[in-house]
């Protein structure tokens, strides 16, 4: 149980790892895809250690990702574009994390680029048409894409160069919440108050390093990949996505990324 807890927390912090006991690798049975708004994020410390995450451009300058992707002492870099046109951009502005009225942090973060990306963003959700139970959403990431049931001491790459996407059905989170509350009370205490929806498939799952990536439905972003309930076995438990149709989350996003109003002088409106 302690080992399972350790692996679950590793997924939550978005670190790409491979160990002897980590037999299940993911995203499983995804496919190469081209989503220009998807951003690969990497946090690098002074010694060169790094963690992998995903994010989504929701405007020309703002990236939406998971708050836990920012680790102490690490500088964030965003990789924009694809193929030979990839640009590495250092995030220099202070990150903006969502904190509720009780001063509790939720797993959402906005990163501001130093300039316009020139890349069309993914539209924010239309919450009158949000995905329902059994409907399919798309997950995206650069983390591992296969499951190894035997391991055989052969290291499977923790990261793939091409973006992979996979479809996963939305499932009811109720039982999953109860399971986490019973078996991982400390983890649930820190995350149970947050608003997330779930996805699960017998062949598709998220992976260490996919955290922060977008969850897309009918061309709009409705979620941010946060964690999975079982870091030791692929597809054994639902994956949890931060729910962008939470009105407080959506209001915070819109208020943060909106352009500041221009100050109007005496000649405002003339000419």
Secondary structure, DSSP 4 states (H G I P E B T S, - for coil): -HHHHHHHHHHHTT-----TT-----STT-EE---TTEEEEEEE-TTS-EEEEEEEESSSSEEEE-GGG--TT-EEEEEESSGGG-EEEE--SPPEEEE-TTS-EEEEEEEE-SS---SPPPEEP-GGG---TT-EEEEEEEE-----SS-TTPPPPSEEEEEEEEEEEEE--HHHHHHHHHH-HHHHHHHTTS-EEEE--SS----TT-TT-EEEETTEEEEEEEEES-SSSTTSS-EEEEETTSHHHHHHHHHHHSPPPPP--TTTT--
